[in-house]
Amino acid sequence: MQQEQKLSYSPEAAAAATDMNRSAIYRAIQSGELKSYKVGRLRRITRQALENYVAQLERGAA
């Protein structure tokens, strides 16, 4: 069964998808490492931005 991929995530969903804690996601947003946008009062992170952030972390760990 194939899981549908979302186009954007809340910080909480992004944290769950990456197995990180919510505070780490918010710190990455605040520092500019993870791009996000707001829709009204809601913060969202695109799938591409999340993938880029994880790739950046992988490159730093290598």
N, C-alpha and C positions, 0 to 999 in steps of 0.2 A: 504494500500500500504506500503510495507516494504522498508525502506531506506537501501541501501547498505552501509556497514560499511567500512571505509577506513582502510588500514593497517598503514598509516602514515599521518601526518599532517604538514603543514607549521606552524610556530608560529602564524600567523594571523588566520589560520583555527582552530588551537587549542584554541585560545582565543575565537573565535566565538562559538565553540562547548561547551566550559565550561562557557560561559557568563562572561568571565574575560576580562580585557583589555590587549592589546598586551605588554605593559610595564611590567605587572605582570608576564606574561609568560617568557619574556626575563630575568627578575630578578631571577625567579625560575631556569632557565637554568644556569645562571651565578653562582648562589649559589650552584648548584649541586643537588637541590631538585627535579628538573625535568630533566631526562636524554634525550639527543638528539644526533643526529649525522649529519654529513655533507655529501652531495653528490655534489661534485664540490664546488660551492659557495652557494648552497642551504642548509639551516638548516631544518631538519625534526625531528619529534617527533613521536614515534610509538604509536599506540593505547594503547598498554599495559602500556607504560611509563606514558601516560596521565591518564589512569585509576588508576594507582598506586599513582600518584600525588594527584588526587582528593580524593582518599581513605585516604591518609596521611592527607590532609586538614580536612577531616571529623573527623578523630581520634583526631586531635588537637583541634577541636571545641567542642568535647564531654566532 
